[in-house]
Amino acid sequence: MPATTDFLRSDLDALEADGLLTTIRHIEGPQGARLIVDGRSVLNFCSNNYLGLANHPRLIEAAKAALDRYGLGPGAVRTIAGTMTIHDELESRLAAFKGVEAAISLQSGFTANVGTVSALVGGEDAVVSDELNHASIVDGVRLAKAARYIYRHTDAGHLEEILGQARGAGARRILVITDGVFSMDGDIAPLDEIVEVAERHDALVMVDDAHGEGVLGHGGRGIVDHFGLNGRVHVEVGTMSKAFGAMGGYVAGSRDLIDWLMQRARPFLFSSAVTPPDVAACIAAVDLLEESTDLVERLWSNAALFREALAAAGFDTGHTQTPITPVILGEAPVAQEFSRLLFADYGVFAQSIGFPTVPRGTARIRVMVSAAHSIEDLEMCVDAFTSVGTAMGVV
Ligand SMILES: *Cc1c(COP(=O)(O)O)cnc(C)c1O
């Protein structure tokens, strides 16, 4: 009998029975406060388009101009085909924006994490990671040959204990890694405490600022700026696919760090660069953030208004500190049904998230607030939550 993939069908059926099967909606136009889904206009509370830049005229104009000047593709990896000057420009602009010596542009935040960890630590070293770090950090840590340690979520006291163990075991170099903002709960890593503990143990610190840049700090400069830790965090990883509205990842830090990654980060050496129109859009996003803090301020005032209204309506929004607003409902099928009713009856697109992305029993609707939402959009969303919550008997 030849092998088949039939076994996957029963695995998929099992996911569906547990309320864990993800269904993907098909969107027929650009990102924004509203989306066209199956020919119908719905309110969008799913995307990471924090500042509404994904369809911003300045980014589109920049991408079109780059198409005319550089064409579509980068040709090959930069070490072989040569690097386009537009990538150099993005890197120096990002370094200036983040207040560091240098930056390297990669294809995505995912590849930035995967490529950086294994380039920095080897068999004689140790990696110490928050238990809830993003999947791309987890994969980066798995690829590195270093000893692995996990500390309890955002627990700097536990981190200190683990650092003592890693030192005791004779690690040459220790790299502490944390998400800046945790994407399922919206809580912020206590980076100030983490840096202090790391400094006491002579460890390097790497932060993944995917949900922090364009959101935290002055004008969206990120978590390092938010805590005033400039010069004390060795590796900042970022993505251009969330608040920056486009596509791509980067690492920011010292000149030596970036020079080393250009020699040793495998996604840089073995995968082609981001396309010129994407890069141009990213540069335009940096321009916008440097010109004005209005969008970032709007994002935060929208987030505060929304969270307060949901809490007043009786919903549990967990311990978020950012525009990521989890509405915790319990079991996965409840959250899935809630999301389905929001969409079907009220035209509100907000995705449910269950195990294994979040622990069992804490399934939720994760609501992503954006500067692109009007006050009326937010009020409509709260009304829809209240109606569905009342109908389902969860508030
Ligand atoms: C989204 C995300 C990434 C991946 O970024 P992409 O550019 O979409 O690959 C990495 N880390 C965290 C914490 C994220 O939320």
The ligand as a Gaussian input file, in Angstrom:
#p B3LYP/6-31G(d) Opt

LIG

0 1
 C        4.477000      38.840000      14.875000
 C        5.629000      38.511000      15.727000
 C        6.832000      38.077000      15.157000
 C        6.963000      37.776000      13.689000
 O        7.003000      38.905000      12.901000
 P        6.810000      38.758000      11.322000
 O        7.517000      39.937000      10.768000
 O        5.360000      38.742000      11.042000
 O        7.484000      37.477000      10.929000
 C        7.908000      37.867000      15.998000
 N        7.800000      38.055000      17.331000
 C        6.663000      38.458000      17.913000
 C        6.602000      38.668000      19.379000
 C        5.544000      38.693000      17.119000
 O        4.401000      39.065000      17.699000

